[in-house]
Amino acid sequence: MTSATERLAALGLQLPAVPAPAGAYVPAVRTGDLVFTAGQIPLVDGAVAATGKVGAGVEPERARELARTCALNALAAVAAEVGSLDRVVRVVKLVGFVASDPAFTGQPGVVDGASELLGQVFGDAGRHARSAVGVASLPRDVPVEVELVVEVAPG
């Protein structure tokens, strides 16, 4: 069996630096065996990867890719909190927020970008409960934001 770190590398991905909080909060908090991440937006090398609304300027497939980027940033926050993604026992919950045109109803397909990455990195342990919510706007006018709850090994 390969580790989450090895799977991530096999995907040609590496964890980015944890994005600095944009306010009075921390990127992740551990309580007991659970780690809760703050909402993560699609930052790449510290810059917003895209702006706008899905269904009105941002294509759903592009938003799906951005959700994957958000999930990678959330995983970086988890790893920084517990030392390694290999400590993750399972992904418990993913919440995805999609800044959408009012007529757009494909939020679940957008958030699948994040869900699929978690499955690729953690296998069956990446299967999770999920919410995909359409919203009027998100910070910095990004199209998508993701937050995670993961269970980690004690210690």
C-alpha contacts under 8 A as a table, 3 or more apart, distances in Angstrom:
res1	aa1	res2	aa2	distance
2	T	6	E	6.02
2	T	7	R	6.56
3	S	6	E	5.10
3	S	7	R	6.21
3	S	86	D	6.06
3	S	122	F	7.90
4	A	7	R	5.03
4	A	8	L	6.07
4	A	85	L	6.06
4	A	86	D	5.44
4	A	121	V	5.27
4	A	122	F	5.62
5	T	8	L	5.16
5	T	9	A	6.33
5	T	84	S	7.88
5	T	85	L	6.33
5	T	86	D	6.32
5	T	121	V	7.73
6	E	9	A	5.10
6	E	10	A	6.12
7	R	10	A	4.93
7	R	11	L	6.30
7	R	120	Q	7.18
7	R	121	V	5.37
7	R	122	F	7.76
8	L	11	L	5.18
8	L	12	G	6.66
8	L	13	L	5.46
8	L	14	Q	6.54
8	L	120	Q	7.91
8	L	121	V	5.67
9	A	12	G	5.00
9	A	13	L	5.33
9	A	14	Q	6.32
10	A	13	L	7.38
15	L	72	L	6.55
15	L	73	N	7.17
15	L	75	L	7.26
15	L	76	A	5.37
16	P	44	V	7.92
16	P	45	D	7.54
16	P	72	L	7.53
16	P	73	N	6.53
16	P	76	A	6.23
17	A	45	D	7.91
17	A	73	N	7.93
17	A	76	A	6.80
18	V	27	P	7.54
18	V	73	N	6.51
18	V	76	A	5.62
18	V	77	A	5.59
18	V	80	A	7.46
19	P	27	P	7.68
19	P	43	L	7.46
19	P	46	G	6.68
19	P	73	N	7.29
20	A	27	P	7.45
21	P	24	A	7.30
21	P	25	Y	6.40
21	P	26	V	6.19
21	P	27	P	6.30
22	A	25	Y	7.94
25	Y	38	A	7.91
26	V	29	V	7.16
26	V	38	A	7.02
27	P	37	T	5.79
27	P	38	A	5.12
27	P	39	G	7.96
27	P	77	A	5.78
28	A	35	V	6.61
28	A	36	F	5.55
28	A	37	T	4.18
28	A	38	A	5.79
28	A	77	A	5.83
28	A	78	V	6.43
28	A	81	E	6.43
29	V	35	V	5.57
29	V	36	F	5.38
29	V	37	T	6.49
29	V	81	E	7.19
30	R	33	D	7.08
30	R	34	L	5.65
30	R	35	V	4.29
30	R	36	F	6.41
30	R	81	E	7.22
31	T	34	L	5.47
31	T	35	V	6.41
32	G	154	P	7.77
33	D	151	E	5.43
33	D	152	V	5.21
33	D	153	A	6.53
33	D	154	P	5.98
34	L	149	V	6.67
34	L	150	V	5.59
34	L	151	E	4.53
34	L	152	V	6.11
35	V	78	V	6.78
35	V	81	E	7.93
35	V	148	L	7.91
35	V	149	V	5.56
35	V	150	V	5.28
35	V	151	E	6.38
35	V	152	V	7.26
36	F	78	V	7.96
36	F	147	E	7.60
36	F	148	L	5.90
36	F	149	V	4.57
36	F	150	V	6.76
37	T	40	Q	7.82
37	T	74	A	6.34
37	T	77	A	6.69
37	T	78	V	6.90
37	T	147	E	5.54
37	T	148	L	5.37
37	T	149	V	6.50
38	A	74	A	7.76
38	A	147	E	5.82
38	A	148	L	7.73
39	G	74	A	7.65
39	G	145	E	5.95
39	G	146	V	5.26
39	G	147	E	4.49
39	G	148	L	7.89
40	Q	70	C	5.33
40	Q	71	A	7.32
40	Q	73	N	6.20
40	Q	74	A	5.84
40	Q	145	E	5.43
40	Q	146	V	5.24
40	Q	147	E	6.10
41	I	48	V	7.78
41	I	69	T	7.85
41	I	70	C	5.15
41	I	73	N	7.69
41	I	142	V	6.96
41	I	144	V	6.41
41	I	145	E	4.63
41	I	146	V	6.66
42	P	48	V	5.95
42	P	49	A	5.72
42	P	50	A	7.42
42	P	66	L	5.63
42	P	67	A	7.05
42	P	69	T	5.42
42	P	70	C	4.82
42	P	73	N	7.66
42	P	142	V	7.26
42	P	144	V	7.15
42	P	145	E	7.10
43	L	46	G	5.45
43	L	47	A	5.12
43	L	48	V	4.60
43	L	49	A	5.65
43	L	69	T	7.34
43	L	70	C	7.33
43	L	73	N	7.68
44	V	47	A	5.33
44	V	48	V	6.42
44	V	49	A	6.02
44	V	69	T	7.76
48	V	51	T	7.36
48	V	140	R	7.91
48	V	142	V	7.33
49	A	66	L	7.56
50	A	66	L	7.91
50	A	142	V	6.18
50	A	143	P	7.18
51	T	58	V	7.75
51	T	140	R	7.53
51	T	141	D	5.23
51	T	142	V	4.41
51	T	143	P	5.81
52	G	56	A	7.43
52	G	57	G	6.28
52	G	58	V	6.11
52	G	99	A	7.57
52	G	141	D	5.78
52	G	142	V	5.97
52	G	143	P	5.55
53	K	56	A	5.35
53	K	57	G	6.13
53	K	58	V	5.72
53	K	99	A	5.21
53	K	100	S	4.85
53	K	101	D	5.83
53	K	137	S	7.76
53	K	141	D	7.92
53	K	142	V	7.65
53	K	143	P	5.38
54	V	57	G	6.45
54	V	58	V	4.61
54	V	59	E	5.94
54	V	60	P	6.03
54	V	63	A	6.76
54	V	98	V	7.23
54	V	99	A	6.18
54	V	100	S	4.65
54	V	101	D	6.02
54	V	104	F	7.17
54	V	143	P	6.18
55	G	58	V	5.93
55	G	59	E	6.05
55	G	60	P	6.74
55	G	100	S	6.24
55	G	101	D	5.34
55	G	103	A	7.58
55	G	104	F	5.58
56	A	59	E	7.62
56	A	100	S	7.51
56	A	101	D	5.69
58	V	62	R	6.64
58	V	63	A	6.66
58	V	143	P	7.51
59	E	62	R	5.30
59	E	63	A	6.32
60	P	63	A	4.95
60	P	64	R	6.12
60	P	106	G	7.67
60	P	109	G	7.75
60	P	110	V	6.12
61	E	64	R	4.97
61	E	65	E	6.48
61	E	110	V	7.09
62	R	65	E	5.14
62	R	66	L	6.32
63	A	66	L	4.86
63	A	67	A	6.16
63	A	110	V	5.80
63	A	143	P	6.60
63	A	144	V	6.82
64	R	67	A	5.07
64	R	68	R	6.51
64	R	109	G	7.08
64	R	110	V	4.24
64	R	111	V	6.21
64	R	112	D	6.73
64	R	113	G	4.61
64	R	114	A	7.47
65	E	68	R	5.11
65	E	69	T	6.50
65	E	113	G	5.89
66	L	69	T	4.92
66	L	70	C	6.25
66	L	113	G	7.59
66	L	143	P	7.92
66	L	144	V	6.81
67	A	70	C	4.95
67	A	71	A	6.23
67	A	96	G	7.84
67	A	110	V	6.74
67	A	111	V	5.87
67	A	112	D	7.75
67	A	113	G	5.32
67	A	114	A	5.06
67	A	144	V	6.09
67	A	145	E	6.88
67	A	146	V	6.88
68	R	71	A	5.07
68	R	72	L	6.27
68	R	113	G	4.82
68	R	114	A	4.29
68	R	115	S	7.84
68	R	116	E	7.96
68	R	117	L	6.29
69	T	72	L	5.06
69	T	73	N	6.32
69	T	114	A	7.59
70	C	73	N	5.09
70	C	74	A	6.23
70	C	114	A	7.19
70	C	144	V	7.69
70	C	145	E	6.27
70	C	146	V	5.70
71	A	74	A	4.91
71	A	75	L	6.14
71	A	114	A	5.24
71	A	117	L	7.38
71	A	118	L	7.63
71	A	146	V	6.25
71	A	147	E	7.56
71	A	148	L	7.98
72	L	75	L	5.02
72	L	76	A	6.29
73	N	76	A	5.01
73	N	77	A	6.45
74	A	77	A	5.05
74	A	78	V	6.35
74	A	146	V	7.37
74	A	147	E	6.58
74	A	148	L	6.73
75	L	78	V	4.96
75	L	79	A	6.12
75	L	85	L	7.35
76	A	79	A	5.12
76	A	80	A	6.11
77	A	80	A	5.14
77	A	81	E	6.25
78	V	81	E	5.14
78	V	82	V	6.30
78	V	84	S	7.81
78	V	85	L	7.07
79	A	82	V	5.31
79	A	83	G	5.10
79	A	84	S	4.56
79	A	85	L	5.14
80	A	83	G	5.46
80	A	84	S	7.14
82	V	85	L	7.71
82	V	87	R	7.17
82	V	152	V	7.95
83	G	87	R	7.72
84	S	87	R	5.78
84	S	88	V	7.89
85	L	88	V	5.50
86	D	89	V	7.99
87	R	152	V	5.36
87	R	153	A	5.41
88	V	91	V	7.41
88	V	150	V	6.70
88	V	151	E	5.90
88	V	152	V	4.30
88	V	153	A	6.32
89	V	125	A	6.61
89	V	150	V	7.53
89	V	151	E	5.42
89	V	152	V	4.97
89	V	153	A	5.91
90	R	122	F	7.44
90	R	125	A	4.38
90	R	126	G	5.82
90	R	127	R	7.65
90	R	150	V	5.89
90	R	151	E	5.34
90	R	152	V	7.09
91	V	94	L	7.81
91	V	118	L	7.68
91	V	125	A	6.15
91	V	126	G	5.03
91	V	127	R	6.46
91	V	128	H	5.59
91	V	148	L	7.57
91	V	149	V	6.40
91	V	150	V	4.39
91	V	151	E	6.27
92	V	126	G	7.97
92	V	127	R	7.63
92	V	128	H	5.01
92	V	129	A	6.20
92	V	148	L	7.67
92	V	149	V	5.46
92	V	150	V	5.09
92	V	151	E	6.56
93	K	128	H	5.22
93	K	129	A	4.71
93	K	130	R	5.46
93	K	148	L	5.76
93	K	149	V	5.05
93	K	150	V	6.94
94	L	115	S	7.62
94	L	128	H	6.81
94	L	129	A	6.44
94	L	130	R	4.78
94	L	131	S	6.55
94	L	146	V	7.02
94	L	147	E	5.85
94	L	148	L	4.68
94	L	149	V	6.51
95	V	130	R	5.61
95	V	131	S	4.80
95	V	132	A	6.07
95	V	133	V	7.76
95	V	146	V	5.70
95	V	147	E	5.33
95	V	148	L	6.51
96	G	111	V	5.78
96	G	130	R	7.77
96	G	131	S	6.13
96	G	132	A	4.74
96	G	133	V	6.14
96	G	144	V	7.05
96	G	145	E	5.78
96	G	146	V	4.53
96	G	147	E	6.65
97	F	111	V	7.97
97	F	132	A	5.98
97	F	133	V	4.87
97	F	134	G	5.88
97	F	135	V	6.49
97	F	144	V	5.52
97	F	145	E	5.12
97	F	146	V	6.34
98	V	107	Q	6.20
98	V	110	V	7.60
98	V	111	V	7.89
98	V	132	A	7.32
98	V	133	V	6.05
98	V	134	G	4.79
98	V	135	V	5.85
98	V	138	L	7.95
98	V	143	P	5.74
98	V	144	V	4.55
98	V	145	E	6.70
99	A	134	G	5.86
99	A	135	V	4.85
99	A	136	A	5.46
99	A	137	S	5.01
99	A	138	L	6.14
99	A	142	V	7.26
99	A	143	P	4.82
99	A	144	V	6.05
100	S	103	A	7.82
100	S	104	F	5.99
100	S	134	G	5.82
100	S	135	V	6.12
100	S	136	A	6.24
100	S	137	S	7.58
100	S	143	P	7.30
101	D	104	F	5.32
101	D	136	A	7.60
102	P	136	A	7.86
104	F	107	Q	7.63
105	T	134	G	7.78
106	G	109	G	5.52
106	G	110	V	6.67
107	Q	110	V	5.12
107	Q	111	V	6.29
107	Q	132	A	5.74
107	Q	133	V	6.47
107	Q	134	G	6.25
108	P	111	V	5.21
108	P	112	D	6.15
108	P	132	A	5.39
109	G	112	D	5.07
109	G	113	G	7.41
110	V	113	G	5.96
111	V	114	A	5.48
111	V	115	S	6.52
111	V	132	A	6.24
112	D	115	S	4.78
112	D	116	E	5.77
113	G	116	E	5.45
113	G	117	L	6.48
114	A	117	L	5.29
114	A	118	L	6.45
114	A	146	V	7.80
115	S	118	L	5.21
115	S	119	G	6.37
115	S	126	G	7.87
115	S	127	R	7.79
115	S	128	H	7.96
116	E	119	G	5.05
116	E	120	Q	6.21
117	L	120	Q	5.03
117	L	121	V	6.18
118	L	121	V	5.18
118	L	122	F	5.89
118	L	123	G	7.56
118	L	126	G	5.01
118	L	127	R	7.47
119	G	122	F	5.33
119	G	123	G	4.83
119	G	124	D	6.59
119	G	125	A	7.39
119	G	126	G	4.49
119	G	127	R	6.16
120	Q	123	G	5.65
120	Q	126	G	7.59
121	V	126	G	7.14
122	F	125	A	5.27
122	F	126	G	4.65
123	G	126	G	5.40
123	G	127	R	7.49
124	D	127	R	5.55
125	A	128	H	7.92
135	V	138	L	7.40
137	S	141	D	6.35
137	S	142	V	7.74
137	S	143	P	7.75
138	L	141	D	5.36
138	L	142	V	5.74
138	L	143	P	6.89
138	L	144	V	7.27
138	L	145	E	7.49
139	P	142	V	6.25
142	V	145	E	7.56
